[in-house]
Amino acid sequence: MKQVPDTESPRKLKSDDNTLDRGAADGVINELDEYAIEEALLLKEAHGGEVTVLTMGPDKATDSIRKALAMGADKAVHLVDDALAGSDALGTSYAIQQVLGRIGFDLVILGSESTDARTGMLPAMLAERLGVPQLTLSSKVEIDGSAIKVQRITDYGYDKVEATLPAVVSVVEKINEPRYPSFKGIMAAKKKPVETLGVADAGIEADKVGLAGSASEVVDFAEAPPRAKGQIVTDEGDGGVKIAEFLASKKFV
């Protein structure tokens, strides 16, 4: 689960290192990760086991962890260390791999992408690092013993994909409807365990994460220009012609 800036708030990059200014907006659970949490809870209710929320992020990510616990997750692990700041997708997948290797897992469930970076690459990178099957863009998940089956969304419908646990799954918003934390859940979340790990605790090599350890970087950026005033076309009997000419000038026709 990733904490991201609220999409309803203004978002900006920092001029000193070209990274996202996470302090400039309220932090919330990444929307697609809420579907991942809900799917984990549904699988637990159907098959037993426990749900652990794993987050890599700054101290303020604790707020999102508590919400996930209030939804019904059993415990959480918070990977927090200044050395992680600025990690790209490769560095992030490496750090999460290290933590998962430490705490163990049967099934890792993620949202298909985050609303801040929108790379959509982390699930595949993580599965490759862990050496387990990846079942991405899933709109339905079924488990039968050690077998897992998903419906993977495609442009033409969906594919049926099968694998054997352990595995990594990413989900889309069509898979379920995330529950709201109840008052009872909010109160119970206060007593659920949250383990905090630093880079050294998780066996993470500091030179493979953070801004300096990332394989990609933002070289430059600029704010989007203000939206230009639209062109008003008055129909004087030739409205159709004017629209056609406009579409042709934009190479739409």
SULJO-V494454 format. One record per backbone hydrogen bond with DSSP energy under -0.5 kcal/mol. CO is the residue of the C=O (numbers start at 1). NH is the residue of the N-H. E is the energy in kcal/mol with one decimal. If there is no record, write none. Layout:
CO NH E
CO NH E
This chain:
2 4 -0.5
2 30 -2.9
4 28 -2.9
6 9 -1.9
12 21 -2.6
14 18 -2.0
19 14 -3.5
20 22 -1.3
21 24 -1.2
22 25 -0.6
26 6 -3.0
28 4 -3.0
30 33 -0.9
30 34 -1.2
31 34 -0.8
31 35 -0.9
32 36 -1.2
33 37 -2.5
34 38 -2.3
35 39 -2.3
36 40 -2.1
37 41 -2.2
38 42 -2.4
39 43 -2.3
40 44 -2.1
41 45 -2.4
42 46 -1.5
43 47 -2.4
44 48 -2.8
50 52 -0.5
51 74 -1.9
51 75 -1.4
52 54 -0.5
53 55 -0.5
53 77 -2.9
55 57 -0.6
55 79 -3.4
58 61 -1.8
59 62 -2.0
60 63 -1.4
61 65 -2.0
62 66 -2.4
63 67 -1.4
64 68 -2.1
65 69 -2.3
66 70 -2.2
67 71 -1.7
68 72 -0.8
68 73 -1.8
69 72 -0.6
70 182 -0.6
75 53 -2.4
76 195 -2.7
77 55 -2.6
77 79 -0.6
78 80 -0.8
78 197 -2.7
79 57 -1.9
81 84 -2.1
82 85 -1.2
84 87 -1.9
84 210 -0.5
85 211 -1.4
88 92 -2.7
89 93 -2.5
90 94 -1.8
91 95 -2.3
92 96 -2.6
93 97 -2.1
94 98 -2.0
95 99 -1.7
96 100 -2.7
97 101 -2.3
98 102 -0.9
99 103 -2.4
100 104 -2.6
106 166 -0.7
106 167 -1.1
107 109 -0.5
108 169 -3.3
110 171 -2.3
114 118 -0.8
121 125 -2.4
122 126 -3.0
123 127 -2.3
124 128 -2.2
125 129 -2.3
126 130 -2.4
127 131 -1.4
127 132 -1.9
133 168 -2.6
135 170 -1.8
137 153 -2.8
138 172 -2.0
140 151 -1.7
142 149 -3.0
144 147 -2.0
146 165 -3.2
147 144 -2.7
148 163 -2.3
149 142 -3.0
150 152 -0.6
150 161 -2.5
151 139 -3.1
151 140 -0.6
151 153 -0.6
152 159 -2.5
154 157 -0.9
157 154 -2.5
159 152 -3.3
159 161 -0.6
161 150 -2.6
163 148 -2.6
166 133 -0.7
167 108 -2.3
168 135 -2.7
169 110 -2.5
170 138 -3.0
171 112 -1.6
172 175 -1.6
173 176 -0.5
182 186 -2.5
183 187 -2.2
184 188 -2.3
185 189 -2.0
186 190 -0.7
187 190 -0.7
188 191 -1.6
189 192 -0.9
193 76 -2.0
195 78 -3.4
195 197 -0.5
197 80 -2.5
198 202 -1.7
199 204 -2.5
200 203 -1.1
204 206 -0.6
205 208 -2.2
206 209 -1.2
209 213 -0.9
210 214 -0.5
211 214 -0.8
217 219 -0.7
230 232 -0.5
231 233 -0.5
232 234 -0.5
233 235 -0.5
234 236 -0.9
238 242 -2.2
239 243 -2.3
240 244 -2.2
241 245 -2.6
242 246 -2.2
243 247 -2.6
244 248 -2.3
245 249 -2.1
246 250 -1.4
247 252 -2.9
247 253 -0.8
248 251 -1.2
